[in-house]
Amino acid sequence: MIETLQAQEIETLLDNVDDGTTILSLDCFDTLVWRNVNMPTDVFYDLDIPDCSMEMRVLAEKRARKALAFETQKHEVTVEDIYANLFRGANEQQIASYVAKELAAEAMHCFAFKPVVNLITAAKNRGMKVIIVSDTYLPEPLLRQLITDAAGQEVIDDIDDVFCSCEYGVNKASGLFEHVLSELDVEPKTIVHLGDNKVADH
């Protein structure tokens, strides 16, 4: 089992897997999609939302997670939950507009990591399924849109399934992969996964 790779080794990852490995699983952020900022929260400086500073956006997420944990014992909120917490009187249309502005800010700073894009191409050439498994507050349609904005339509067209922690109420380290295996109806040995965080991805 390969536990660590250098960036220049990513494109040849599949050279070391056997024919029984039929699925390439990828983390999203800091694996396929990178941000050109020091910290992910730096993106929030570019939110074009009145009365919403970077600090307020960060605090709203913390409050939303605490409220969800109190009510359900879960911690994986959606971006809609975050803005509903930040703007308590906002209706669904207003929240959708705030979410769209956050996605626009993210898109300004996100880009696809070329070695991983090439790895996706190599996987499809081998007839493999490609999936994204991400700890994120973006539900699948929004994460797909962000990947499209960052990496292009050709890349998102090669991604078969997207699994987002906020839609399952559990992150990767706490059991998201169990849902992945169940929904795909496969054994763990059929998947090779690439990510940047040993706690979450290993």
JOJOCOR-V359041 format. One record per pair of residues at least 6 apart in sequence whose ideal C-beta (glycine too) atoms are under 8 Angstrom apart, sorted by sequence separation. I is the first residue (numbers start at 1). J is the second residue. D is the distance in whole Angstrom. If there is no record, write none. Layout:
BEGIN
I;J;D, I;J;D
END
This chain:
BEGIN
26;32;5, 29;35;7, 37;43;6, 68;74;6, 69;75;5, 84;90;7, 124;130;7, 165;171;4, 170;176;5, 181;187;7, 195;201;3, 14;21;8, 35;42;8, 47;54;7, 68;75;6, 83;90;7, 87;94;7, 123;130;5, 136;143;6, 148;155;8, 165;172;7, 181;188;6, 194;201;8, 195;202;8, 5;13;7, 35;43;6, 68;76;8, 87;95;7, 90;98;7, 138;146;7, 147;155;7, 148;156;5, 168;176;6, 193;201;6, 44;53;8, 45;54;5, 68;77;5, 134;143;6, 147;156;5, 170;179;7, 14;24;7, 44;54;4, 47;57;6, 65;75;5, 120;130;5, 181;191;8, 2;13;7, 29;40;7, 84;95;6, 87;98;7, 132;143;7, 165;176;5, 168;179;5, 177;188;8, 180;191;8, 42;54;8, 65;77;5, 83;95;5, 86;98;8, 144;156;6, 147;159;7, 41;54;6, 44;57;4, 64;77;5, 68;81;7, 163;176;6, 2;16;6, 44;58;7, 80;95;6, 83;98;4, 132;147;7, 144;159;8, 41;57;8, 61;77;7, 80;96;8, 83;99;6, 163;179;7, 41;58;6, 64;81;5, 163;180;5, 64;82;5, 67;85;7, 144;162;6, 80;99;6, 83;102;8, 143;162;6, 64;84;8, 79;99;5, 163;183;8, 61;82;5, 64;85;4, 143;164;6, 60;82;5, 63;85;5, 140;162;5, 161;183;8, 60;83;7, 79;102;6, 140;163;8, 161;184;7, 172;195;8, 61;85;8, 140;164;5, 57;82;7, 60;85;5, 139;164;6, 60;86;4, 138;164;6, 173;199;5, 132;159;6, 139;166;6, 140;167;6, 173;200;5, 130;158;6, 131;159;7, 134;162;7, 136;164;5, 138;166;7, 139;167;6, 172;200;4, 57;86;7, 130;159;5, 131;160;6, 132;161;7, 134;163;7, 136;165;6, 137;166;5, 171;200;7, 172;201;7, 56;86;6, 130;160;6, 131;161;4, 132;162;5, 133;163;5, 134;164;6, 135;165;5, 136;166;6, 129;160;5, 131;162;7, 132;163;7, 134;165;7, 129;161;7, 131;163;7, 52;86;7, 117;151;6, 124;158;5, 112;147;8, 120;155;6, 123;158;8, 110;146;6, 135;171;5, 121;158;7, 135;172;6, 112;150;5, 117;155;6, 120;158;5, 103;142;6, 107;146;7, 110;149;7, 111;150;6, 112;151;3, 120;159;7, 133;172;6, 106;146;6, 110;150;4, 111;151;8, 112;152;7, 135;176;7, 103;145;6, 107;149;4, 99;142;7, 103;146;6, 106;149;8, 107;150;7, 112;155;6, 133;176;6, 133;177;7, 57;102;8, 52;98;7, 103;149;8, 133;180;6, 49;98;6, 131;180;7, 49;101;5, 48;101;5, 49;102;8, 131;184;8, 47;101;6, 47;102;6, 82;137;6, 129;184;8, 48;104;7, 81;137;7, 48;105;7, 44;102;8, 47;105;5, 79;137;5, 46;105;4, 76;135;8, 78;137;5, 79;138;6, 77;137;5, 78;138;8, 79;139;8, 133;193;7, 44;105;7, 76;137;7, 78;139;6, 43;105;5, 46;108;6, 43;106;6, 46;109;7, 79;142;7, 43;108;8, 135;200;6, 43;109;5, 42;109;8, 35;106;8, 37;109;5, 36;109;5, 35;109;5, 36;110;8, 35;110;6, 36;111;7, 119;194;7, 34;110;7, 35;111;8, 61;137;7, 33;110;5, 34;111;6, 33;111;7, 34;112;8, 116;194;7, 33;112;6, 34;113;5, 32;112;6, 33;113;7, 32;113;6, 31;113;7, 32;116;5, 31;116;6, 32;117;7, 79;166;8, 32;120;8, 78;166;5, 76;165;5, 77;166;6, 78;167;8, 26;116;7, 76;166;5, 76;168;7, 26;119;8, 76;169;5, 26;120;8, 75;169;8, 76;170;6, 24;119;7, 74;169;4, 76;171;6, 24;120;7, 74;170;7, 75;171;8, 72;169;7, 24;123;4, 32;132;7, 11;115;5, 24;128;5, 26;130;7, 28;132;5, 10;115;4, 14;119;7, 22;127;8, 23;128;6, 24;129;7, 26;131;7, 27;132;8, 29;134;7, 10;116;6, 13;119;6, 22;128;6, 23;129;5, 24;130;5, 25;131;5, 26;132;6, 27;133;7, 28;134;4, 8;115;7, 11;118;5, 21;128;8, 22;129;6, 23;130;8, 24;131;7, 25;132;8, 26;133;7, 27;134;6, 29;136;7, 7;115;6, 10;118;8, 11;119;6, 14;122;5, 23;131;6, 25;133;5, 28;136;7, 10;119;6, 14;123;6, 11;122;7, 14;126;6, 33;146;7, 14;128;8, 33;147;6, 28;143;7, 32;147;7, 33;150;5, 33;151;7, 28;147;7, 32;151;7, 32;155;8, 27;172;8, 25;180;7, 23;184;7, 23;186;7, 31;194;6, 22;186;8, 31;195;5, 31;196;5, 25;191;5, 27;193;8, 30;196;4, 23;190;6, 24;191;8, 25;192;7, 26;193;7, 27;194;7, 30;197;8, 21;189;7, 22;190;5, 23;191;5, 24;192;6, 25;193;4, 26;194;5, 27;195;3, 20;189;6, 21;190;6, 23;192;7, 25;194;7, 26;195;7, 27;196;6, 20;190;6, 21;191;7, 24;194;7, 27;197;7, 21;192;5, 27;200;7, 27;201;6, 17;192;5, 14;192;7, 13;192;7, 13;194;7, 10;194;7, 5;194;8, 3;198;8, 3;202;7
END
